[in-house]
Amino acid sequence: MESQGDASSQVDDRKRKVFVKSYGCQMNVYDATRMTDVLAKEGYEETAAMESADLIVLNTCHIREHASEKVFSELGKIRVLKQERAARGVDTKIAVAGCVAQAEGGEILRRQPAVDFVVGPQNYHRLPDLLRRTGNGAGVVDTEFPIEDKFDHLADPSPEKIRTRGLSAFVTVQEGCDKFCTFCVVPYTRGAEVSRPVHQILQEVERLAASGVCEVTLLGQNVNAYHGEGPSGGAWSLARLAERIAQVPGILRIRYTTSHPNDMSDDLLAAHRDIPQFMPFLHLPVQSGSDRILALMNRKHSVADYLRQIERIRTARPDMALSSDFIVGFPGETEKDFEDTLRLIEEVKFASAYFFKYSARPGTPASTMDEHAPEEVKAERLARLKALVDGQRDAFNQAMLGQSVDVLFEKPGRRPGQIGGKTPWLHAVHVDGPQDLIGQIARVRIIEVGVNSLYGHLGDSLTEASH
């Protein structure tokens, strides 16, 4: 009995660990880091090994096909792990967070009783309280949209933790969406459009920069509609926010995602032209090249509107590269509609794109529409679209051959003596060079184009970073 007591004491005294698995968008990646920051204050340290975690959090996304079923499949495997650890006298908590949590709520506890709590994306600042409330063994659900601002209650990561995450960081500036596209669950899972105050964002960026971060990506479901309260009252636009962030010492590059075509304002285009830190890469989803389908999607813009925006963008910033999103097989899509999408892609010439077969999201207007395309039709159209986009991406990458470009070096390369970084257009670049270039921008001549990376030689001069 004494030896069993000693073993139990060892379990109680060891450092508790949390494992977070994130699905989907960059905002979920950001949310995952903030969850671990909150839990660090409760004595949890992050682990990359689920098997050793005392708290396992699935940070879910509702965008992909069969999102809920994939979560339940994963939970089935985690339940077995929880039972195995319990047999060794180790307690394991399971949490489901994110957009599937918001959409499914108590249904998750009903279908998988091994889950201890369910928390929506607006409530993860309440994780400590939720952990305490699970002590009686009953599952807890917190998916209400809170009155308080979660960002006012989040813990700040330590400088050491920021440094371990790298030289690039995500910063959420806006959440939710008021556009109500008929295929999208975001207004229901993330709520109405809300912008963080300027002072709050600047504090976060300044803290990141002081710990070595030199590239920030501003995140929002509809980020270019940002209208946060300024220091002296009144709303600031995304362009004005970016101009102020560019003044933070150490910030060398600024990006943002995801945008809506209707919110590409004149001052944002001017910012792309005038702010050196603003990178010439823009993700601007269009979803379809058919006006009829765009109307069914409630996108509130036409193909002509989108093309006019592309012309304005390229006039302001001729070197701008574009990516987009496309949904194939939306209810009612005909072969002509799909061919219109291919024509749009051929005209715009994208550097990259994300493309999906339409799948219904419960509760969205599109899920009740008629004329759903057969699976084989969607698969065939997706293959044709992919081939076209892949060809444009390859051509864009090949055009870099022989060019001299600025590369922000972020980490050691794949082999000794090599370092890796990114071009302004998000290409991964590897060169032979000294480790002390990490955190600086250097001129690189591209000598080889690989499948997923570029390879180059360092130029004669360096652009100094303040790190």
Secondary structure, DSSP 8 states (H G I E B T S, - for coil): -HHHHHHHHHHHHS-EEEEEEE-SSHHHHHHHHHHHHHHHTTTEEE-S-GGG-SEEEEEE-SSSTTHHHHHHHHHHHHHHHHHHHHHTT---EEEEEHHHHHHHTHHHHHH-TT--EEE-TT-GGGHHHHHHHGGGS--EEE-S--SS-GGGS-----HHHHHHT-SEEEEE-EE--S---TT--HHHHT-S-EE--HHHHHHHHHHHHHTT--EEEEE-TTGGG---B-TTSSB--HHHHHHHHTTSTT--EEEEE---GGG--HHHHHHHHH-TTB-SEEE---B-S-HHHHHHTT----HHHHHHHHHHHHHH-TT-EEEEEEEES-TT--HHHHHHHHHHHHHH--SEEEEEE----TTSGGGG-S----HHHHHHHHHHHHHHHHHHHHHHHHTTTT-EEEEEEEEE-SSTTEEEEE-TT--EEEEE--GGGTTSEEEEEEEEE-SS-EEEEEEEEEE----
